[in-house]
Amino acid sequence: MEFYYQGIYQTGSNSYPISITAADINSDGNSDIIVANDADSFGRNVMVLRSIDDGAFTSGMVVVTGIRPHQASVIAADMNGDTKPDIVLASQDANTVVVVFNKGDGKYADPLFYNRNSYVDFKFLVTGDVNNDGNLDVITALGNTLIGVLLNVGDGTFAAQVTYLSSYTTNEGPICVATGDVNSDGNLDIIYTSTIDGNIGVLINTGNGEFTTAVTYSTDSSPQFVITADVNNDGKPDIIVLSPNDNDISILLNEGNGTFAARVSYKTDIPVYAVAVDINSDDKLDIIVANIGGGGSIGVFLNIGHGTFNDIIKYPMGPRFSPTSVAAADVNGDNKLDIIFSDGQNGDVGVLLSMDNGTFADQVAYWAGYGPSFVQVIDVNGDNKPDIVVQNVDDNNAGVLLNTGDGTFADQVIYATVYMSNSAVVVDINGDSMPDMLVGDVYEHHFVVLLNTGNGIFTDPISYSVDTHTDDGPASVAAADINGDKTLDIVVANYNTDSVRVFFNTGNDPFASQATFLAGSGPKSVVAVDVNGDGKSDIIVANYNDNSVSVLLNKGNSTFADQVTYSTNSGPKTVAAIDVNGDGKRDIIVANYDDNNVSILFNRGDGTFTSQVVYGTGFGPIDMVVTDINGDDKPDIIVAHYNDFDFGILLNIGNGTFGVYTSHMGYYTQADHLHSLAVGDLNGDGKLDIVVGLENYHISSWINSCLI
């Protein structure tokens, strides 16, 4: 069972969403998202994101304001018997239960408040019919040694709260509460927990919505969250407890008379919230957890039968991910449960669509030079096996590693290139069907060409000046037929002059003819492809300093129209132009180094582009390749991260949206910053493998082990 990002949806700047649930609020057959936000600067509110199509959602619509919701306390349930899900939540500033009735068209009435108390520290609530009258009641954890019960009088309004003493003697508990018929008498009992003494408590329902004195069970841990679910299919609710301080979840199986077996624990990373659902359709309840430890992740424990579980499967969501709540619902109508989560740190909610994918085998490392800033996989010796070419920025050379035929590589052969090579292309420059090397020099204001003489052997570098009047030379180079003469010209992004320069390949006097065109501020990356369908190569530039991309359309006479700029996030460092949504038009993909994400700008068909859609990555996305990595004919995004010492993959799910960001960490140390990334079928098995360049004098290859 695998999951992919459907998308991330903002709930407001610094909104801190702390609780989330899913329900069909407008009776259209699609699950909508309800999220509670707890940022004081944002106003504190509850908002609804309506489902529109294929699991996508509208922007959030605020339905309640001025209420400070408690973490993991928002519920969608029919409180007044009209079959429409209402909203119930705990308000921690007013110490009250808030009920907001669904008016029937997806709109909500003004909130109603119950149990305003200044002497309690309201922690949590759940709903359940505790007196068997067919109406959902509210059960609260009051944090002052008390459990509260508010009986529903039949129209969604409530009688005065009745309180029951828990087993705790201080005001630090209970902090969480759940319900379940633990003794099979047909009445919902109450289960509660706190971190005070490592125990959970059970209040047995006497049959009319009243409860006995608490009975406690030791968990030998620090439980902070509890739910009930029948995880062993014996018809009795078992107890699932989360213990963040112990980095585990515990299962206490119901022995049939309202007592419970000793706990069985499973390790995770600081779990704060969980739900139990059958996520893989095998008729066994699995557990989904929100983890704030280990960089933050959504975790899935698959039930393997008899109430036992596999080790956790983790889905990391990028940097600073701090999930606060998680829910499960089929949001795209494919009859598979998807995962919805709230991210308090980044102020958004996200959706993981249920789907399948592949994995990669462990890396193999090869010696390179210091600071490999560029790596490419291409057959340089004509044996139909992809070789590796790497530019070593601090060693002022290039290395060629020839493929031995089984996906392993011979020691590199070194070629002197330039001082501080910062960009390179391996492509056939002179039309002899052998790929040559083109390397840019950021400090000495020139680029060099190393011609392939055959068998993967290259000439000494031939130098061409770029700009002798500035302190900065080419930041990026590309090769394309700009003027339609069937020979490859060279396009250079000049960082310090905010321009791109085209060197025309004239044959007898190659690259003597030049033309310069204005770009944005600090162009860092350039590609040249046809984006408007007229058969001519246009220029796309990522402008690092002004957070934009420039598009220069080819006018057909070796000149370009003035640039059109589009906003990106901060620090666009690498750009690609690939059709990612299958409409036959090249879209723009940008890796934003400073904001730790990638931007996608969709092509409207005439060479103009939409506003960006953003997906999170790891820290410092420094290089990127967009290609079909899992063999489903849809281009995926692979990103190398300088600061996370890993690379990550965003899998394309087929409609221009991308799946869950998955990171692949090698056996790297803190010195192993990634500089560059390339893909190619290294072992001839028909699957694309990955090669990364490392700051510690190595490159490493990852063999693709997914089943395609």
C-alpha positions as CSV (number, residue, x, y, z in Angstrom):
1,M,0.0,0.0,0.0
2,E,1.6,3.2,-1.2
3,F,0.5,6.9,-1.1
4,Y,1.3,9.9,-3.2
5,Y,0.7,13.6,-2.7
6,Q,-2.4,14.8,-4.4
7,G,-1.5,18.3,-3.2
8,I,-0.9,20.7,-0.4
9,Y,-3.6,23.3,0.4
10,Q,-2.8,26.5,2.4
11,T,-5.0,27.2,5.4
12,G,-3.7,30.8,5.7
13,S,-0.3,32.3,6.4
14,N,1.1,30.9,9.7
15,S,-2.4,29.5,10.4
16,Y,-1.1,26.5,12.5
17,P,-3.8,23.9,11.6
18,I,-4.0,21.6,14.6
19,S,-7.0,19.4,13.9
20,I,-8.5,17.9,10.8
21,T,-11.4,15.6,9.8
22,A,-13.2,14.6,6.5
23,A,-16.9,14.4,5.8
24,D,-19.3,15.1,2.9
25,I,-20.7,18.4,4.1
26,N,-22.7,19.3,1.0
27,S,-24.1,15.8,0.1
28,D,-22.4,15.6,-3.3
29,G,-20.9,12.2,-2.6
30,N,-17.3,13.6,-2.1
31,S,-15.4,13.9,1.1
32,D,-14.6,17.5,2.1
33,I,-12.0,18.6,4.6
34,I,-12.7,20.4,7.8
35,V,-9.7,22.0,9.6
36,A,-9.2,23.9,12.8
37,N,-6.5,26.7,12.9
38,D,-4.9,27.9,16.1
39,A,-2.7,30.8,15.0
40,D,-3.4,33.9,17.1
41,S,-2.1,36.2,14.4
42,F,-4.4,34.6,11.8
43,G,-7.5,34.9,14.0
44,R,-8.1,31.3,15.0
45,N,-10.9,29.6,13.0
46,V,-12.4,26.5,11.5
47,M,-12.5,26.3,7.7
48,V,-13.9,23.9,5.1
49,L,-12.1,22.9,1.9
50,R,-14.7,21.4,-0.5
51,S,-13.8,18.5,-2.8
52,I,-14.1,19.5,-6.5
53,D,-12.7,16.6,-8.7
54,D,-10.3,13.7,-8.5
55,G,-9.4,14.4,-4.9
56,A,-8.6,18.1,-5.5
57,F,-10.0,20.8,-3.2
58,T,-11.1,24.4,-3.2
59,S,-9.4,27.1,-1.1
60,G,-10.5,27.1,2.5
61,M,-13.8,28.8,3.5
62,V,-14.0,30.0,7.1
63,V,-17.1,28.9,8.9
64,V,-16.2,29.7,12.5
65,T,-14.0,32.5,13.8
66,G,-12.8,33.8,17.1
67,I,-12.6,30.3,18.7
68,R,-9.3,28.8,19.8
69,P,-9.6,25.1,19.0
70,H,-7.9,22.4,21.0
71,Q,-5.5,20.1,19.2
72,A,-7.0,17.1,17.5
73,S,-10.5,18.1,18.7
74,V,-12.6,18.8,15.7
75,I,-15.3,16.3,14.8
76,A,-17.8,16.1,12.0
77,A,-21.0,14.3,13.1
78,D,-24.7,14.6,12.7
79,M,-25.7,16.1,16.0
80,N,-29.4,16.9,15.3
81,G,-30.5,13.9,13.3
82,D,-30.9,15.6,9.9
83,T,-28.3,13.3,8.2
84,K,-26.0,16.3,7.6
85,P,-22.6,16.4,9.3
86,D,-22.3,19.2,11.9
87,I,-19.0,20.5,13.4
88,V,-18.2,19.9,17.1
89,L,-14.9,21.1,18.7
90,A,-13.3,21.9,22.0
91,S,-12.4,25.5,22.6
92,Q,-9.5,25.8,24.9
93,D,-9.7,29.6,25.6
94,A,-13.4,29.5,26.6
95,N,-13.2,26.0,28.0
96,T,-16.3,25.1,26.2
97,V,-17.9,22.7,23.7
98,V,-18.8,24.4,20.4
99,V,-21.4,23.0,18.0
100,V,-21.9,24.4,14.5
101,F,-25.0,23.1,12.6
102,N,-24.8,22.3,8.9
103,K,-27.6,24.2,7.2
104,G,-27.8,21.7,4.3
105,D,-26.0,23.4,1.5
106,G,-22.5,23.1,2.9
107,K,-23.0,26.3,4.9
108,Y,-23.1,26.5,8.6
109,A,-25.1,28.3,11.3
110,D,-23.6,30.4,14.0
111,P,-21.8,28.4,16.7
112,L,-23.5,27.3,19.9
113,F,-21.5,27.1,23.2
114,Y,-21.9,24.6,26.0
115,N,-20.3,24.2,29.4
116,R,-18.5,27.4,29.8
117,N,-16.2,26.9,32.8
118,S,-13.2,28.9,33.9
119,Y,-12.0,26.3,36.4
120,V,-11.3,23.5,33.9
121,D,-8.5,23.1,31.4
122,F,-10.5,21.7,28.5
123,K,-8.3,19.1,26.7
124,F,-10.3,16.9,24.3
125,L,-13.7,15.7,23.2
126,V,-15.4,12.8,21.3
127,T,-18.9,12.0,20.4
128,G,-20.9,8.9,21.0
129,D,-24.5,7.8,22.0
130,V,-23.8,6.9,25.6
131,N,-27.5,6.6,26.7
132,N,-28.8,4.7,23.6
133,D,-31.4,7.3,22.6
134,G,-30.2,7.5,19.0
135,N,-28.6,10.9,19.6
136,L,-24.8,11.7,19.7
137,D,-23.7,12.9,23.1
138,V,-20.4,14.7,23.8
139,I,-17.7,13.3,26.1
140,T,-14.9,15.6,27.3
141,A,-11.5,15.4,28.9
142,L,-11.5,18.4,31.3
143,G,-7.9,18.2,32.5
144,N,-8.8,18.9,36.1
145,T,-9.1,15.2,37.1
146,L,-12.6,15.1,35.5
147,I,-14.4,13.5,32.6
148,G,-17.5,15.4,31.4
149,V,-20.6,14.0,29.7
150,L,-23.1,16.3,27.9
151,L,-26.3,14.4,26.9
152,N,-27.9,15.4,23.6
153,V,-31.6,16.2,24.2
154,G,-32.6,15.3,20.7
155,D,-32.1,18.4,18.5
156,G,-28.4,18.9,18.8
157,T,-28.7,20.9,22.0
158,F,-27.4,19.5,25.3
159,A,-28.3,19.1,28.9
160,A,-26.0,20.4,31.6
161,Q,-22.7,18.6,31.8
162,V,-22.3,15.7,34.3
163,T,-18.8,15.1,35.5
164,Y,-17.1,11.9,36.6
165,L,-13.9,11.7,38.6
166,S,-11.0,10.1,36.8
167,S,-8.2,8.2,38.5
168,Y,-5.9,11.2,38.5
169,T,-5.3,13.4,41.5
170,T,-3.7,16.4,39.8
171,N,-5.1,18.9,37.3
172,E,-2.7,17.5,34.6
173,G,-5.1,14.8,33.5
174,P,-7.0,13.4,31.8
175,I,-5.8,14.8,28.5
176,C,-7.5,12.5,26.0
177,V,-10.7,10.5,25.9
178,A,-12.3,7.8,23.7
179,T,-15.4,5.6,23.7
180,G,-16.1,1.9,23.0
181,D,-18.3,-0.9,24.4
182,V,-15.5,-2.7,26.1
183,N,-17.6,-5.2,28.0
184,S,-20.0,-6.1,25.2
185,D,-23.1,-5.0,27.2
186,G,-24.4,-2.7,24.4
187,N,-23.4,0.5,26.1
188,L,-20.5,2.8,25.2
189,D,-17.9,3.0,27.9
190,I,-15.3,5.8,28.3
191,I,-11.5,5.3,28.0
192,Y,-9.2,8.1,29.0
193,T,-5.4,8.7,29.4
194,S,-2.8,11.1,30.7
195,T,1.0,11.2,31.0
196,I,0.9,11.5,34.8
197,D,1.2,7.9,36.0
198,G,1.5,5.9,32.8
199,N,-2.0,4.5,33.2
200,I,-5.2,4.5,31.1
201,G,-8.6,4.5,32.8
202,V,-11.9,2.9,31.9
203,L,-15.3,4.2,33.1
204,I,-18.0,1.5,32.6
205,N,-21.4,2.6,31.4
206,T,-24.2,1.4,33.7
207,G,-26.8,1.5,30.9
208,N,-28.4,5.0,31.1
209,G,-25.5,7.2,30.2
210,E,-24.1,7.1,33.8
211,F,-20.7,5.7,34.7
212,T,-19.0,3.7,37.4
213,T,-15.8,4.5,39.2
214,A,-12.7,4.3,37.0
215,V,-10.6,1.2,36.6
216,T,-7.0,1.7,35.5
217,Y,-4.6,-0.3,33.4
218,S,-0.8,0.2,33.3
219,T,0.9,1.0,30.0
220,D,4.4,1.3,31.4
221,S,4.7,4.4,29.2
222,S,3.7,8.0,29.0
223,P,0.3,7.8,27.1
224,Q,-1.0,11.1,25.6
225,F,-3.5,9.9,23.0
226,V,-6.0,7.0,22.9
227,I,-8.5,5.5,20.5
228,T,-10.5,2.3,20.4
229,A,-10.8,-0.1,17.5
230,D,-11.3,-3.8,17.0
231,V,-7.9,-4.7,15.6
232,N,-8.1,-8.5,15.9
233,N,-11.7,-9.0,14.5
234,D,-13.2,-10.5,17.6
235,G,-16.0,-8.0,17.8
236,K,-14.6,-6.3,20.9
237,P,-13.0,-2.8,20.9
238,D,-9.3,-2.9,21.7
239,I,-7.3,0.1,23.0
240,I,-4.6,1.9,21.0
241,V,-2.4,4.3,23.0
242,L,0.2,6.8,21.7
243,S,3.2,7.6,23.9
244,P,5.3,10.4,22.3
245,N,7.9,10.4,25.1
246,D,8.6,6.7,24.4
247,N,8.4,6.9,20.6
248,D,5.8,4.1,20.4
249,I,2.2,3.1,20.1
250,S,0.7,0.4,22.3
251,I,-2.0,-2.1,21.6
252,L,-4.1,-3.5,24.5
253,L,-6.3,-6.3,23.3
254,N,-9.7,-6.7,24.9
255,E,-10.0,-10.0,26.7
256,G,-13.8,-10.1,26.4
257,N,-15.1,-9.0,29.8
258,G,-14.0,-5.4,29.7
259,T,-10.4,-6.1,30.9
260,F,-7.4,-5.9,28.7
261,A,-4.2,-7.8,28.0
262,A,-0.7,-6.4,28.6
263,R,0.3,-3.9,26.0
264,V,2.3,-4.7,22.9
265,S,4.3,-1.8,21.5
266,Y,5.5,-0.7,18.1
267,K,8.2,1.9,17.6
268,T,7.6,5.2,15.7
269,D,8.8,8.8,16.0
270,I,7.0,10.9,18.6
271,P,3.4,10.1,17.6
272,V,0.8,12.7,18.4
273,Y,-2.4,11.5,16.6
274,A,-3.8,8.3,15.1
275,V,-6.8,6.8,13.4
276,A,-7.6,3.1,12.8
277,V,-9.0,2.3,9.3
278,D,-8.7,-0.5,6.8
279,I,-6.3,1.3,4.5
280,N,-5.4,-1.6,2.2
281,S,-8.9,-3.3,1.9
282,D,-8.0,-6.6,3.6
283,D,-10.7,-6.4,6.2
284,K,-8.3,-5.7,9.0
285,L,-8.0,-2.3,10.7
286,D,-4.6,-0.6,10.2
287,I,-3.2,2.3,12.1
288,I,-2.2,5.7,10.6
289,V,-0.1,8.0,12.9
290,A,1.1,11.6,12.7
291,N,4.7,11.7,13.8
292,I,6.5,14.9,14.7
293,G,9.8,13.2,15.4
294,G,12.5,12.2,12.9
295,G,11.8,15.2,10.7
296,G,8.0,14.6,10.7
297,S,6.1,11.9,8.8
298,I,2.9,10.2,8.3
299,G,3.2,6.5,9.4
300,V,1.2,3.4,8.5
301,F,1.1,0.2,10.6
302,L,-0.4,-2.5,8.4
303,N,-2.4,-5.1,10.3
304,I,-1.1,-8.6,9.6
305,G,-3.8,-10.4,11.6
306,H,-4.8,-11.3,15.1
307,G,-4.1,-7.7,16.2
308,T,-0.4,-7.7,15.3
309,F,1.2,-5.2,12.9
310,N,4.1,-4.8,10.6
311,D,6.8,-2.3,11.3
312,I,5.9,1.3,10.4
313,I,5.9,2.5,6.8
314,K,6.9,6.2,6.9
315,Y,6.0,8.9,4.5
316,P,8.1,12.0,5.1
317,M,6.7,15.3,3.8
318,G,9.7,17.5,3.4
319,P,11.5,20.0,5.7
320,R,9.9,21.4,8.8
321,F,6.9,19.0,8.5
322,S,5.1,18.9,11.8
323,P,1.7,17.0,11.5
324,T,-0.9,17.7,14.1
325,S,-3.8,15.5,12.9
326,V,-4.6,12.8,10.4
327,A,-7.8,11.4,8.8
328,A,-8.7,8.9,6.2
329,A,-11.4,9.1,3.4
330,D,-11.8,8.2,-0.3
331,V,-11.3,11.7,-1.7
332,N,-11.0,10.8,-5.4
333,G,-13.7,8.2,-5.8
334,D,-11.5,5.2,-6.6
335,N,-12.8,3.1,-3.6
336,K,-9.5,3.3,-1.8
337,L,-9.0,5.2,1.4
338,D,-6.7,8.2,1.1
339,I,-4.9,10.1,3.9
340,I,-5.6,13.7,4.9
341,F,-3.3,15.5,7.3
342,S,-2.7,18.9,8.8
343,D,0.8,20.4,9.1
344,G,1.0,22.9,11.9
345,Q,4.5,24.2,11.1
346,N,3.9,25.0,7.4
347,G,0.3,26.1,7.8
348,D,-1.4,23.7,5.3
349,V,-3.3,20.5,4.9
350,G,-2.3,17.8,2.5
351,V,-3.7,14.8,0.8
352,L,-2.0,11.4,0.1
353,L,-3.7,9.5,-2.6
354,S,-3.6,5.7,-2.3
355,M,-1.5,4.1,-5.1
356,D,1.5,1.8,-5.8
357,N,5.1,2.6,-6.7
358,G,8.7,1.2,-6.8
359,T,11.8,1.5,-4.7
360,F,15.6,1.8,-5.2
361,A,18.4,-0.6,-4.2
362,D,21.3,0.6,-2.0
363,Q,23.8,3.0,-3.5
364,V,27.2,2.1,-5.0
365,A,29.9,4.8,-4.6
366,Y,32.7,5.7,-7.0
367,W,35.7,8.0,-6.6
368,A,35.4,11.3,-8.4
369,G,37.0,14.7,-7.7
370,Y,36.2,17.3,-5.2
371,G,32.9,19.1,-5.5
372,P,31.3,17.3,-8.4
373,S,28.9,20.1,-9.6
374,F,27.5,18.4,-12.6
375,V,26.9,14.8,-13.5
376,Q,25.4,13.3,-16.7
377,V,24.6,9.8,-17.8
378,I,25.2,9.2,-21.5
379,D,26.9,6.7,-23.8
380,V,30.2,8.4,-24.8
381,N,32.0,5.4,-26.4
382,G,29.3,4.1,-28.6
383,D,28.9,0.7,-26.9
384,N,25.2,1.3,-26.2
385,K,25.8,1.4,-22.4
386,P,25.4,4.7,-20.5
387,D,28.5,6.1,-19.1
388,I,29.0,8.7,-16.4
389,V,30.5,12.2,-17.0
390,V,31.2,14.3,-14.0
391,Q,32.5,17.9,-13.6
392,N,34.6,18.4,-10.5
393,V,34.3,22.1,-9.7
394,D,37.1,22.4,-7.2
395,D,39.5,20.1,-9.0
396,N,39.1,22.0,-12.3
397,N,38.5,18.8,-14.3
398,A,36.0,16.3,-15.7
399,G,35.9,12.6,-15.1
400,V,34.6,10.0,-17.4
401,L,33.6,6.6,-15.9
402,L,32.9,4.0,-18.6
403,N,30.1,1.4,-18.0
404,T,31.4,-2.1,-17.7
405,G,28.1,-3.6,-18.8
406,D,26.4,-4.7,-15.6
407,G,25.7,-1.3,-14.1
408,T,29.1,-0.9,-12.5
409,F,31.8,1.5,-13.7
410,A,35.5,1.6,-14.4
411,D,37.7,4.1,-12.6
412,Q,37.3,7.6,-14.0
413,V,39.6,9.1,-16.7
414,I,40.4,12.7,-15.9
415,Y,40.3,15.6,-18.4
416,A,41.4,19.2,-17.6
417,T,38.6,21.6,-18.2
418,V,38.3,25.1,-16.6
419,Y,38.8,26.9,-13.3
420,M,35.7,26.5,-11.2
421,S,33.4,24.7,-13.8
422,N,29.9,25.4,-12.6
423,S,27.8,24.1,-15.5
424,A,28.1,21.6,-18.3
425,V,26.4,19.8,-21.1
426,V,27.4,16.6,-22.8
427,V,26.0,16.7,-26.4
428,D,27.1,16.3,-30.0
429,I,28.5,19.8,-30.8
430,N,30.1,19.0,-34.2
431,G,27.6,16.7,-35.8
432,D,29.7,13.5,-35.8
433,S,27.2,11.6,-33.7
434,M,29.6,11.4,-30.7
435,P,28.7,13.4,-27.6
436,D,31.2,16.2,-26.8
437,M,31.7,18.1,-23.5
438,L,30.7,21.8,-23.1
439,V,31.8,23.3,-19.8
440,G,31.2,26.8,-18.4
441,D,33.6,28.8,-16.2
442,V,32.0,31.1,-13.7
443,Y,35.1,33.1,-12.9
444,E,37.3,33.3,-16.0
445,H,34.3,34.3,-18.2
446,H,34.5,31.6,-20.9
447,F,33.4,28.1,-21.8
448,V,35.4,25.3,-23.3
449,V,34.5,22.5,-25.7
450,L,36.1,19.0,-25.5
451,L,35.5,17.1,-28.6
452,N,34.9,13.3,-28.5
453,T,37.4,11.6,-30.7
454,G,35.8,8.2,-30.4
455,N,35.8,5.4,-27.8
456,G,35.0,7.9,-25.1
457,I,38.3,9.8,-25.4
458,F,38.2,13.6,-25.5
459,T,40.5,16.3,-26.9
460,D,42.1,19.1,-24.9
461,P,39.7,21.9,-24.2
462,I,39.0,24.6,-26.8
463,S,38.2,27.9,-25.1
464,Y,35.6,30.6,-26.1
465,S,35.2,33.9,-24.4
466,V,31.9,34.9,-22.9
467,D,32.3,38.3,-21.2
468,T,35.5,40.0,-20.2
469,H,34.0,43.1,-18.7
470,T,32.3,41.7,-15.6
471,D,33.3,39.8,-12.5
472,D,31.0,36.8,-13.3
473,G,30.8,34.6,-16.2
474,P,28.4,31.8,-17.3
475,A,26.2,30.3,-14.6
476,S,24.6,27.8,-16.9
477,V,24.9,26.5,-20.5
478,A,22.6,24.7,-22.8
479,A,22.8,23.5,-26.4
480,A,20.0,23.7,-29.0
481,D,19.5,24.6,-32.7
482,I,18.5,28.2,-32.2
483,N,18.6,29.4,-35.8
484,G,17.2,26.3,-37.6
485,D,20.4,25.4,-39.5
486,K,20.5,21.9,-38.1
487,T,23.6,22.5,-36.0
488,L,23.6,22.9,-32.2
489,D,24.2,26.4,-30.9
490,I,25.2,27.3,-27.3
491,V,23.1,29.3,-24.9
492,V,24.8,30.8,-21.8
493,A,23.2,32.4,-18.8
494,N,25.4,35.2,-17.5
495,Y,24.7,35.7,-13.8
496,N,26.3,39.1,-13.3
497,T,25.0,40.8,-16.4
498,D,21.4,39.5,-16.1
499,S,21.5,38.2,-19.6
500,V,21.6,35.2,-21.9
501,R,24.1,35.0,-24.7
502,V,23.7,32.8,-27.8
503,F,26.8,31.5,-29.6
504,F,25.9,30.4,-33.1
505,N,27.6,27.3,-34.5
506,T,28.5,28.4,-38.0
507,G,30.7,25.4,-38.9
508,N,33.8,27.0,-40.3
509,D,34.2,29.5,-37.5
510,P,32.1,27.9,-34.7
511,F,30.6,30.2,-32.1
512,A,32.2,33.4,-33.4
513,S,28.8,35.0,-34.0
514,Q,27.1,36.0,-30.8
515,A,23.9,37.8,-29.6
516,T,22.9,38.9,-26.1
517,F,19.4,39.1,-24.7
518,L,18.1,40.5,-21.4
519,A,17.0,38.1,-18.7
520,G,16.0,38.6,-15.0
521,S,18.2,39.3,-12.1
522,G,20.9,36.7,-11.5
523,P,20.1,34.0,-14.1
524,K,21.3,30.6,-12.7
525,S,19.9,28.0,-15.0
526,V,18.9,28.0,-18.7
527,V,17.2,25.5,-21.1
528,A,16.4,26.0,-24.8
529,V,13.3,24.1,-26.1
530,D,10.2,24.9,-28.1
531,V,7.4,26.0,-25.7
532,N,4.9,27.5,-28.1
533,G,4.8,24.8,-30.7
534,D,6.3,26.7,-33.7
535,G,9.2,24.4,-34.1
536,K,11.8,26.9,-32.9
537,S,13.8,26.6,-29.7
538,D,12.8,29.2,-27.1
539,I,14.8,30.1,-24.0
540,I,13.7,29.6,-20.4
541,V,15.9,31.1,-17.6
542,A,15.7,30.7,-13.8
543,N,16.5,34.1,-12.2
544,Y,17.9,33.4,-8.7
545,N,17.9,37.0,-7.4
546,D,14.4,38.1,-8.3
547,N,12.6,34.8,-7.8
548,S,11.3,34.4,-11.3
549,V,11.6,32.5,-14.6
550,S,12.0,34.3,-17.9
551,V,10.6,33.0,-21.2
552,L,12.1,34.4,-24.4
553,L,10.2,33.2,-27.5
554,N,12.3,32.6,-30.6
555,K,11.2,35.0,-33.4
556,G,12.8,32.8,-36.1
557,N,15.6,35.1,-37.4
558,S,18.1,34.3,-34.7
559,T,16.5,36.9,-32.4
560,F,14.1,36.6,-29.5
561,A,11.1,38.5,-28.2
562,D,11.5,40.4,-25.0
563,Q,11.4,38.2,-21.9
564,V,8.1,37.5,-20.1
565,T,8.7,36.8,-16.4
566,Y,6.7,34.5,-14.1
567,S,7.0,34.5,-10.3
568,T,8.5,31.4,-8.5
569,N,9.4,30.8,-4.9
570,S,12.7,32.0,-3.4
571,G,16.0,31.1,-5.0
572,P,15.2,29.3,-8.3
573,K,18.4,27.4,-9.0
574,T,17.5,24.8,-11.6
575,V,14.9,24.9,-14.4
576,A,13.5,22.2,-16.8
577,A,10.8,22.3,-19.5
578,I,8.9,19.1,-19.8
579,D,5.2,18.2,-20.5
580,V,4.2,16.9,-17.0
581,N,0.4,16.9,-17.5
582,G,0.2,15.0,-20.8
583,D,-1.3,17.7,-22.9
584,G,1.6,17.8,-25.4
585,K,2.9,21.2,-24.2
586,R,6.1,21.7,-22.3
587,D,5.6,23.0,-18.8
588,I,8.2,24.7,-16.6
589,I,9.6,23.1,-13.5
590,V,11.8,25.0,-11.1
591,A,13.8,23.9,-8.1
592,N,13.7,26.7,-5.5
593,Y,16.9,26.4,-3.4
594,D,16.1,28.9,-0.7
595,D,12.4,27.8,-0.1
596,N,13.1,24.1,-0.3
597,N,10.4,23.3,-2.9
598,V,9.7,23.0,-6.6
599,S,7.4,25.1,-8.7
600,I,5.4,23.9,-11.7
601,L,4.1,26.4,-14.2
602,F,1.7,24.9,-16.8
603,N,1.9,25.8,-20.4
604,R,-1.3,27.3,-21.8
605,G,-0.4,26.2,-25.3
606,D,0.9,29.5,-26.7
607,G,4.1,29.8,-24.8
608,T,2.5,31.6,-21.9
609,F,2.2,29.9,-18.5
610,T,0.0,29.7,-15.4
611,S,0.9,30.8,-11.9
612,Q,3.0,28.3,-10.1
613,V,1.9,25.2,-8.2
614,V,4.4,24.3,-5.4
615,Y,5.5,21.0,-3.9
616,G,7.8,20.7,-0.9
617,T,11.2,19.0,-1.1
618,G,14.1,18.5,1.2
619,F,16.5,21.3,2.3
620,G,18.5,23.0,-0.5
621,P,17.3,21.5,-3.8
622,I,20.4,22.1,-5.8
623,D,19.8,20.0,-8.9
624,M,16.9,18.4,-10.6
625,V,15.9,16.0,-13.4
626,V,12.4,15.6,-14.7
627,T,11.9,12.1,-16.3
628,D,9.8,9.0,-16.1
629,I,11.5,7.1,-13.2
630,N,8.9,4.4,-12.6
631,G,8.0,3.4,-16.2
632,D,4.4,4.6,-16.2
633,D,4.9,7.1,-19.1
634,K,4.6,10.1,-16.9
635,P,7.6,12.4,-16.1
636,D,8.5,12.4,-12.4
637,I,10.7,15.0,-10.6
638,I,13.9,13.9,-9.0
639,V,15.7,16.5,-6.8
640,A,19.2,16.5,-5.2
641,H,19.4,18.3,-1.8
642,Y,22.5,20.0,-0.8
643,N,21.6,20.4,2.9
644,D,19.8,17.1,3.5
645,F,22.5,14.9,2.0
646,D,19.9,13.0,0.0
647,F,17.8,13.0,-3.1
648,G,14.0,12.9,-3.3
649,I,11.4,11.9,-5.8
650,L,8.0,13.3,-6.6
651,L,6.1,10.8,-8.6
652,N,3.6,12.0,-11.3
653,I,0.1,10.7,-10.7
654,G,-1.1,11.5,-14.2
655,N,-2.9,14.8,-14.2
656,G,-0.1,17.2,-13.6
657,T,-0.1,16.6,-9.9
658,F,2.6,14.7,-8.0
659,G,2.8,12.1,-5.3
660,V,4.4,12.1,-1.9
661,Y,7.9,13.4,-1.7
662,T,10.1,10.4,-0.8
663,S,13.7,10.8,0.2
664,H,16.5,8.4,-0.5
665,M,19.3,8.8,2.0
666,G,22.7,7.2,1.2
667,Y,25.5,6.3,3.6
668,Y,26.5,9.9,3.6
669,T,28.1,12.0,6.3
670,Q,27.7,15.7,7.1
671,A,30.5,16.3,4.5
672,D,28.6,14.6,1.8
673,H,26.6,17.5,0.4
674,L,25.0,16.6,-2.9
675,H,25.9,18.8,-5.8
676,S,24.4,17.2,-8.9
677,L,22.2,14.5,-10.2
678,A,21.5,12.5,-13.4
679,V,19.5,9.5,-14.5
680,G,20.1,6.6,-17.0
681,D,19.7,2.9,-17.3
682,L,23.0,1.9,-15.9
683,N,22.5,-1.9,-15.9
684,G,20.5,-2.4,-19.0
685,D,17.3,-3.7,-17.3
686,G,15.0,-1.1,-18.9
687,K,14.6,1.0,-15.7
688,L,16.2,4.4,-15.1
689,D,18.8,4.5,-12.3
690,I,20.1,7.5,-10.5
691,V,23.6,9.0,-10.1
692,V,24.5,11.8,-7.7
693,G,27.6,13.8,-7.2
694,L,28.9,14.3,-3.7
695,E,31.2,16.9,-2.1
696,N,33.4,14.2,-0.6
697,Y,35.1,13.3,-3.9
698,H,32.6,10.6,-4.8
699,I,29.7,9.9,-7.0
700,S,27.1,7.3,-6.1
701,S,24.7,5.2,-8.2
702,W,21.3,3.9,-7.2
703,I,19.9,0.9,-9.1
704,N,16.2,1.1,-9.7
705,S,14.6,-2.0,-8.2
706,C,10.9,-1.1,-8.8
707,L,8.7,-3.5,-10.7
708,I,7.6,-1.8,-13.9
